[in-house]
């Protein structure tokens, strides 16, 4: 039910989509706080895009409580994806380096207040990929 709540907002938010069913491809749900904060992140990013008049950026949720994070032996067993407490967000696959930079600024500005309050942890894996990253994205851990 938590991923369903997030998906309902994704469908109605013009700048966002989900890659397949990655929020729950493991068969397990994300937590209620993860869905709530994911919605808050989307609304904040959408507001910033609208405020700046940006219409050419598209974001997609590429990870959640998904099979990759459950079955992959490389990430530490304590990864928050395995607990339904983390989401991965990426920009559209055909993004230019300029768009990625702009999107990174927008995502950071959109989550910085929540980071300061200790509500989420943020990692920009476009700029600093972890050893097990399969591509650029922003990793968000929800507390």
VENZI-V693362 format. One record per pair of residues at least 24 apart in sequence whose C-alpha atoms are under 6 Angstrom apart, sorted by the first residue. I is the first residue (numbers start at 1). GAP is how many residues later the second one is. Records with the same first field share a line. If there is no record, write none. Layout:
I=GAP / GAP
//
This chain:
2=30 / 33
3=27
6=29
15=43 / 44
16=42 / 43 / 44
17=43
18=42 / 43
19=42 / 43
22=40 / 41 / 42 / 44
23=40 / 41 / 42 / 43
24=41 / 42
25=41 / 42
26=40 / 41
30=35 / 54
31=53
34=51 / 108
44=66
45=65
58=33 / 34
59=31 / 32 / 33
60=29 / 30
61=27 / 28
62=26 / 27
63=24 / 25
85=56 / 57
86=54 / 55 / 56
87=53
88=50 / 51
89=48 / 49
90=47
119=24
//
